[in-house]
């Protein structure tokens, strides 16, 4: 597999980032990713306390192999009141990169660069990509319409080419990669690397229930639907019988309140909180009321495997 700007930036063997997944990603997964020659990333919000976040960084630094690279995902808008403190700890302890989501990354870019940390920013369109490039982002995470979780609206090829034609920093494609052929396709479109998430849910090391992992084996791309019931913003989930029962639209009261500009922000924050709590329960305990977040790339997931075997499937 060819070397790219991403492999050069992070000093890794293969142009792959194990994407940060809420309540799924953990230290063990990232350790195995680094051993296998790719980078790994964990959402800072996966840790309930700042002390737990700090401990995770210390452990990753202590076990980081030569040529390894790890980072953290930071939600930088008002839905994450811990953002400033989390950034402070990341800069104090040190990591290789930060991926920002949902907000203005200006403060993150300034402080991370002072600490020698690279900053990659999630983008779904050219307008926002240009903004973060002007702020000094090191690369763009191009979230396309095949991504899991909060996806974009533009097809992978169109988004990669649009960003490459109008921006001067590397483009890392996020979404729609479930096997080696799809990875190589993204690189052929002009991506300097890929961010892969959903295929790693069904891993031995993932910190979720066996039922969640098995669902990623049993269901496929045609079983992924968009729901507004997690965060108020469309999010991809597996269309289980329970998901079919509750539907994908926000409750009617929320839809009514969202029409009022003065209330919309607070309604979204409330929905985000409720949705994250429901997602946490689904990840840690299987019940008939389970909603599992995943993307269409689970189409190629046929078995629960160790991280190193999943990675081997992408590179061999």
Helices and strands as residue ranges (DSSP letters): H 5-10, E 16-18, H 27-35, E 39-43, G 44-46, H 50-63, E 70-75, H 83-93, E 97-101, H 106-114, E 118-123, H 126-135, E 139-143, H 156-166, E 170-174, H 180-189, E 193-196, G 198-200, H 210-218, G 221-223, E 224-227, E 235-238, H 241-246, H 252-257, H 261-284, G 296-300, H 307-315
